[in-house]
Amino acid sequence: MGHNRGEDKKKEPVLTVEELSVSFSMYRRGLKKENLEVLHKLSLSVQAGEILAVAGSSGSGKSILAHAILGILPGNACMEGRMLYQGKFFDAKEKAKLRGKEIAFIPQSVDYLDPLMRIGKQVTGIRGTRERQRELFRKYGLDEDAEKKYPYELSGGMARRVLIASALMNEAQLIVADEPTPGLDLGMAREALKDFRELADQGCAVLLITHDLDLAVRVADRVAVFYAGTVVETAPSGDFLAGRDALRHPYSKALWDALPQHEFKPVSGTQPYAGSLPEGCLFQDRCAQRSGLCGGYIPMRSLRGGEVRCIHAK
Amino acid sequence: MERLKYLGKTAFRMTALLIAVSILSFLLLEASPIDPLTACIGTDSTLSDRAKAEISSHWGLDQPPVKRFAAWAGNFIRGDWGESITYKKPVKTVIGERLKYSFALMSAAWLFSGVLGYLSGIIAAVKKGRLLDRMIKGFCLTLQSAPTFWIGLLFLSLFAVRLGWFPIGLAAPMGKAAEDVTLSDRIYHMILPAFTLSVVGIGKVTLYTRQKFIEILNEEFMLYARARGESTVQMILRHGIRNTLMPAVTVQFASFSELFGGIALAETVFSYPGIGSALTAAGLGGDVPLLLGIAICSAVFVFAGNLTANLLYIVVDPRQAVWGRHF
């Protein structure tokens, strides 16, 4: 798959997300309808052969991003912004056509498998073949016995390989993996990340959603720092290793400080709740550099080989 | 070994249930104002007190209840279920004759309410919150709260009297010799009572299926199925039915008790000669042997339904297996 892809094609992102906002309409206190925005003008792009990690704390809406890309948001969700797949505008109809084919989703656990369907049939899905399933099972070290098993009979490591095999059933160009490593021990997490690296090296674009910044930095080519429903900075992984000064956004720097191997210093304050967001920069309430301009619209801008959504970043 | 243990346990439960049911039924009848002697000789009997006392002692009615129960139970086990006062035939013969009719009726109603209830449950779940869902739900709740005999009378007055589509009662055309009654005659006479009886169960199956299906539709594996490119129809066929059909069938089996309760009313309304109308007649006529016989039969019937439900759970859900993965 990967080797016949030209160098020039690598420059065209497989997926571009521009200013994506997702809100849910819900009823609160009687019949008052309210729109709760959980993703705010989020921008990112991922290229073929690249792993882009989206790292952010749990419960900040990262899964919503994955669901929005796949077009599997619930009915009360409303999307704004633009998405481009292979340079083409990417709407709900296109998503329905491409998901499970060119765009694959890797969920976080075996709970995403039908508990009453045997693994073989499940991995094959609606578009796969038995031959391909067997081939993938051999590749990922799953024996023939595994295809007759039910999901509850799988071990953690097997489950992960089964889910990856499912994603590769049809020629995937873009893989969206939602927290594929929680609950696994470090050894297994490393194995999983090795698998993702391999997929990217074969030419897939991999969007890896995780709450583990440390892990993300180690495996990804670039890291998008997710905060309160938006991406505040996208930086090459090397910048996180280089130190806090290589980073751009005050939140990224604070995250860097909070890593155990650094100062282990927590960021004061909490992420704003989706229902009560400040105008302008979402981080301003916790930021030392806050100024009067932070209340206005803050666009994503390029800076030192990365992107940042902060007017003060230098 | 596991299997043997399970069978043993089940057999023990069944026996315990039958003993309990027979004791309880006997006690209830004992406490009721039914006097077996009056029920037998009639209220306007001109027999002398002395003759009555002789009859009583001949049948052991002057014995204490424990002794009488022991006598009845002993005979019952030996196969002598007593003589029905109402029908002047052995209880076993009466139940045997009528069971055929009731069995046909209940099977038809059971299948009909199961299939229709399951399908409408799926439709309601998929269209959750929409008009169609609200209509189905409202309809089910109405049926659930309406008494069977009232529904029966309603059907009778509409379909049999007003529209004349179906006969107003009995299991065969009136005045036709038994050997001339055809299968289509029987089916024709069964439709309305079966329909009435199925109404008892349909609401329950529909609402259960709807609830279960909504749960399944919100499961993570459904989201994943969609993410892998499955359409709503494919999701229903591949995962929805797989995860809901057997629970629904199980609920349907577990509803045997309501089905049996329902035939007493449905058969009486339609003068259908099954167990249900015999039960009503036995109750009204103080026919103690027949009442006890039917009570035991109904206990076996309901037990069989629940047992089937339990066994199905094991077959269907590999996680519930008590003995290995398959059996």
Interface residues (C-beta under 8 A of the other chain):
Chain A: H67 L70 I72 A96 R99 G100 K101 A104 F105 P107 D111 Y112 L113 D114 P115 L116 M117 G125 I126 R127 Y150 Y152 S166
Chain B: E220 F221 L223 Y224 A225 R226 A227 R228 G229 E230 Q234 R238 H239 R242 N243 V316 D317 P318 R319
